[in-house]
Structures are given as structure tokens and as C-alpha cells.
Amino acid sequence: MNQIKKLAGIIWLLLGPACIYFIVRAAAHEIAVKPGVDTVVQWGVFVVIFIPIAIGMSIFGYYALKGEYNH
Amino acid sequence: MKKENKIWQVITASSLGTLIEWYDFYIFGSLATVIAGQFFPKTNPTAALLSTLATFAAGFIVRPFGALFFGRLGDLVGRKYTFLLTLVLMGGSTFAIGLVPSYESIGFAAPIIVLTLRLLQGLALGGEYGGAATYVAEHAPVGRRGYYTSWIQTTATLGLFVSLSVILFTRHSLDVDPAVSIAKFNAWGWRIPFLFSIVLVGVSIYIRLKMQESPLFSKLKSEGAISANPLKESFGHKENLKMVLLALFGATMGQGVVWYTGQFYAQSFIENVCKIDFDQSRTILIWAILFGTPLFVVFGSWSDKIGRKWIMLVGMFLAVVTYNPLFKGLLDLSDTATKTEVVAAATSKINSVSIPNTQNFVRTALSTKSYTDGTIVTTTTTDTLYANPMQTTIKPVVKISKVLANSVYWKMVLIVFIMIVYVTMVYGPIAAFLVELFPTKIRYTSMSLPYHIGNGVFGGLTPFIATLLTTMYTADALAGLQYPIIVAAVSVIIGTLYLDSKINIQHD
């Protein structure tokens, strides 16, 4: 079980940057399609709020990979 | 016996205040469309609504900052005075929103003031919950924390229940003529639920002032063992930070989306996608909440016996696998294509009102269709009738409102009730789970942040992101569900792998 936890840590470690890429790409696409204050504000909020959380996910993955959650 | 009485006093004082804070917070969201007309430019209704939703989201996004600010304060000066302060801040902000003049009266100052007050509400809520949960848990006997803190867990849903009830009651009691009453409510009556808050807050402050500080915190303080820097200890030390991250990704993140999908998004879906009448879309939720609320205590108490982990994760898992069929069920129940129309009962009426200083008219066509099962559908089409015959309205405004037959109405209540059961499973045990994950001296700070990121950010943005997804993928009415399903699924996997199911208590 501890081995699975460690290996899954790689997924969480990579999920962080993947989420950042997805959010930034979606934000850029939506702003390009519907330029306007509303779109910029909405997606700006998403980007600002979810990037630190995505970084947190990577830190979580790093701890899992290091075996910090092993029992 | 005396000890038993004391814990119930603690629960009553804490729960009442927390319920009022949730009430204050939700009336804004529940009245989003009415407030949009009052405080944001009316030239573009969609922009006005989005502005309000953004304000609504802002209320959720600042919650984690409130958690940090008041959590730190609570770990430094004590739980009692900190969550008393959050109550005053919340009550004052809510009351003030009810007093802000409209955009027509004071221009852009109106939305700016409202936005500021909304941010203060978010900050206050960020500090309140962690304090109340910690306060109750630190009074409760160690093996019964799930049961006693579950009473605090009922307050978020009951706050929503009270807010919906007060809004519906006010909306229908301003005049004997229902249409006039609704018009009055939209013009000024919406302020009443905000102003009413000050009475509730006054009572709650009076009760809370009589309470004593938490015994565990008092003990720490008398021993000089309180944390000098709760923020640093909570998030600067790996041993604690890793538990904060686990609590967020393995529990509160999934809990937040299940909570908001089962209540807010379900109501929004019934009203805006299924096109169910304003009152029915709210009373469906009210009944489901009423039937479901006792289950918070059932699952909280059960978690003392079998552990918190699997109750929460099974609730999330059931949500992941059943949201699509449940929401599809709501759509099917409201679909008139499967019903038989009573053609003879159909009515239609056209009304034209001249537009001042022009030769044009606003034309409103009202048609009503009845179905054999008792469902009535009213379609209102509004367009402009131009004096120049070459000019026509490009896109008339069409509003559909369905009043469901009794049998269909109760089937919808049942579906929403099932979603509320999931809410009670994920939310009932979570206060005890979070409290026990962190040591007393940094508990308020440590548990508040993952709770408010999970519940406030992931959960609070659910109706907003789900609505956004349905506007991006217009062919699929259920596209909005992808967000809560994916987030809850990730939480189920992380929780299953990393949360410890054997131990409920890590810290006293």
C-alpha cells in the first residue's frame, strides 16, 4: 500500500502543473473568443485563485512521493 | 448531568450564531438576480447577473483569508472572543447591505459599497466556522465529538433553509395581490431579509457573551503553551502542512463540491434549466433540506463508532456515480414533450404598451398550456413592435415558467433529497475529522484554511463554474456536472489512499 501511495504521488505532483496549464489555456481561449471586462474578470479570478491551489497539489504529491503519508 | 447541560448550552450558543452567519451569507446569493437589478447597470442584464455572481464568488474567495486572519487571532487570544467578533462583522455587513441606496440613486458607489460589504461577509464567515467547530469540539467528550459537532454541521444547511423561507415569506406578504407583492419585493422588499438579520445577530451576541472560553484553550493559556506564531506553525512546518494538504485534497475539496451541487446548483438547475417556477424551485429544496437535515446528526454520531473516513468518502463516491442520472431525472420530469397537452385549456393573450416619445410599442405575448398530469406551462414572449414595418426585434425575450403537478413535484423533492443525503454524509463528520487532525494550539488556524478552500473556493464556485460550462457546451444540459464529478472523484481517490480509517483521534 505504501508503494501505491508513493507512486500515486507522481500523479499528484504532475497534476498541479497540468491544472495550471489547463486553466491558463482555457482562460486565454475564452478571453480571445469573448473579449470583455466580464470574461477577463471571471477567468482572472479563476487563474489567481487556482494557481496557488495547484501548487499545493504538487507539494502534496511531493510529500506522498517521499513517503510522508506512509503508515 | 451538569456537564451534559453545559455541552448543550455550548452547542446552542455556537450553532445559533453559526446558523445566523450562514443565513446572512446566503440571502445575498439567493437574491442574486434581484440585487443585480438594484446595484448594477441595467443596460445589459447578463452583465448585471454576472457581476452579482462574481460578487457572490468574491464572497467565497475571501473566505480563506478570513480563515487565516481570524484563525490566527483565535489561536492567540481565544476562541470565544474571535468568533464573537466575526458575528458582529457579519451582522453589521448584512444589515448595511439592506441600507445601501440603489445604482440609480448614487451611481457606481452602490456596487462598490455592496462589493466591499460582501467581502467583509466572506472574511467573517471564514473566521466563524472554524471557531464554532473548535469551540464545541473542545467542550465535547473525546469519543463523542462527531455527534456533538454534527449539530454545528446542520447550521449551514439550516441557514440556507431559513434564508429561503424568509425570502419566500417576505415575497408573498407585502400585498394581498400576489403580483403586486412580488413587484414590491423586487423594488424594496428584498431589503427586509437583510435588515431582519440585525435582530438575529443581537440575540446571538447576547447568548455568546455569556459563554466561557474553551477548556482546552484555557488550559493551554494557563500553562503558557499557546502558539506564538500560529501561521508559521500551521503552514511553515512540514508535519502540519502535510496534514493541511491532506485535509484539503482528501476531504474538504470533495465535500465542498458535493455540498454546493446538492443544494445551490440543484436549485439553480431546477429553476434555470428545467424552467420550474420561482417558488416551486425553492420549495422543492426547502422540503428536501427539511427531510435531510436530521441525517447530519445521524452520520456525525455514526462516525464516532465506525470512523469519519468511509462515511465521507462513500458520500462523495455516490455523488460521483449518480449525479448524471439524478440530474437527468430532473430534466425528464420537467420535459413537456413526454406529457399530453389539454388543447382545449390553452390560452393566449397579447398586450402592447407604447414606448414614451416614440411610435413603437413593447409587445408581451402570454400563452398558457395545461397538461393532463396537471402541469401548467406559461410562456412570456416580449419584443418591440416598431412603427417602421421594415424593423423587427432580432431576438425576442422568451421566458418559460412551469408549475409542476403534485406527483411530479414530489418526485423532484425525492431526487433533491437523495443529493442532500450525500451532503449529510460528507459534511456531518467533517468538523470532528478536521478538529482531530490538528493540535489545540494551532487548531483554529490549521482547520479553517482547508475547510474554507475546500468549501468556499471549490464548493462556492460550483454553481458559477457549472453554469459557465453549460454556456460553453450548450448542446449538453448536464455539462456543468463535469466539474463537481471530477473534483469529487479526485478527492475520493486521495482520501481512499491516504486518509487513516483506523484512528479518529490524533489530537485532544
Interface residues (C-beta under 8 A of the other chain):
Chain A: I4 K5 A8 W12 L15 E30 D38 V41 Q42 V45 F46 I49 F50 I53 G56 M57 I59 F60 Y63 A64 E68 Y69 H71
Chain B: A47 L50 S51 A54 A57 A58 I61 K238 L241 K242 L245 L246 L248 F249 I453 V457 L461 F464 I465 L468 M472 V490 I493 I494 L497 Y498 D500
